Amino acid sequence: MNPGRDWKPQRIDGVADGVIVFDGVCVLCSGWVRFVIERDPAARFRFTPVQSAYGSALAARLGITVEDPETNAVIFAGRAYFKSDAAIAVLSSLPRWSWVQAFSAVPRPIRDRAYDWIARRRYRLFGRHNSCMVPTPELAQRFVFDESTMAAQ
């Protein structure tokens, strides 16, 4: 964990829009990915587990601890969003979920405190897989595991 780290949105170059970095062994995080996939008919989002080569390199660039990721992240328009900002950014861009943007009115420290409470207990509350989520063949093109799969998309 990165205690005291400022998780405000930050500029990042060279990363495609809509890439979501997530903890691939976390049951809750994998459920989040499935939730987004089911509500993203335009296939705007792509997913990279922090345990993959690409996800690990991207997490390191973003300051996310690879061994114990304390946040997910999403990239939009050259900016990386973290914690509750990432959840709000993703959800509010899905069809019929724009109302979630209203949560931006709640100060980030309060939103992130709630996010952190769940994140610290996610394995205990929801469980942990022994390995990363393996996408079905029809969803495989939405996942990025290394530079070659990112370049192919």
Secondary structure in CASP SS format (residue, H / E / C, confidence):
PFRMAT SS
TARGET T0000
AUTHOR 0000-0000-0000
METHOD secondary structure of the structure
MODEL  1
M C 1.00
N C 1.00
P C 1.00
G C 1.00
R C 1.00
D C 1.00
W C 1.00
K C 1.00
P C 1.00
Q E 1.00
R E 1.00
I C 1.00
D C 1.00
G C 1.00
V C 1.00
A C 1.00
D C 1.00
G C 1.00
V E 1.00
I E 1.00
V E 1.00
F E 1.00
D C 1.00
G C 1.00
V C 1.00
C E 1.00
V H 1.00
L H 1.00
C H 1.00
S H 1.00
G H 1.00
W H 1.00
V H 1.00
R H 1.00
F H 1.00
V H 1.00
I H 1.00
E H 1.00
R C 1.00
D C 1.00
P C 1.00
A C 1.00
A C 1.00
R C 1.00
F C 1.00
R E 1.00
F E 1.00
T E 1.00
P E 1.00
V C 1.00
Q C 1.00
S C 1.00
A H 1.00
Y H 1.00
G H 1.00
S H 1.00
A H 1.00
L H 1.00
A H 1.00
A H 1.00
R H 1.00
L H 1.00
G C 1.00
I C 1.00
T C 1.00
V C 1.00
E C 1.00
D C 1.00
P C 1.00
E C 1.00
T C 1.00
N C 1.00
A E 1.00
V E 1.00
I E 1.00
F E 1.00
A C 1.00
G C 1.00
R E 1.00
A E 1.00
Y E 1.00
F E 1.00
K H 1.00
S H 1.00
D H 1.00
A H 1.00
A H 1.00
I H 1.00
A H 1.00
V H 1.00
L H 1.00
S H 1.00
S C 1.00
L C 1.00
P C 1.00
R C 1.00
W C 1.00
S H 1.00
W H 1.00
V H 1.00
Q H 1.00
A H 1.00
F H 1.00
S H 1.00
A H 1.00
V C 1.00
P C 1.00
R H 1.00
P H 1.00
I H 1.00
R H 1.00
D H 1.00
R H 1.00
A H 1.00
Y H 1.00
D H 1.00
W H 1.00
I H 1.00
A H 1.00
R H 1.00
R H 1.00
R H 1.00
Y H 1.00
R H 1.00
L H 1.00
F H 1.00
G C 1.00
R E 1.00
H C 1.00
N C 1.00
S C 1.00
C C 1.00
M C 1.00
V C 1.00
P C 1.00
T C 1.00
P C 1.00
E C 1.00
L C 1.00
A H 1.00
Q H 1.00
R H 1.00
F E 1.00
V C 1.00
F C 1.00
D C 1.00
E H 1.00
S H 1.00
T H 1.00
M H 1.00
A H 1.00
A C 1.00
Q C 1.00
END
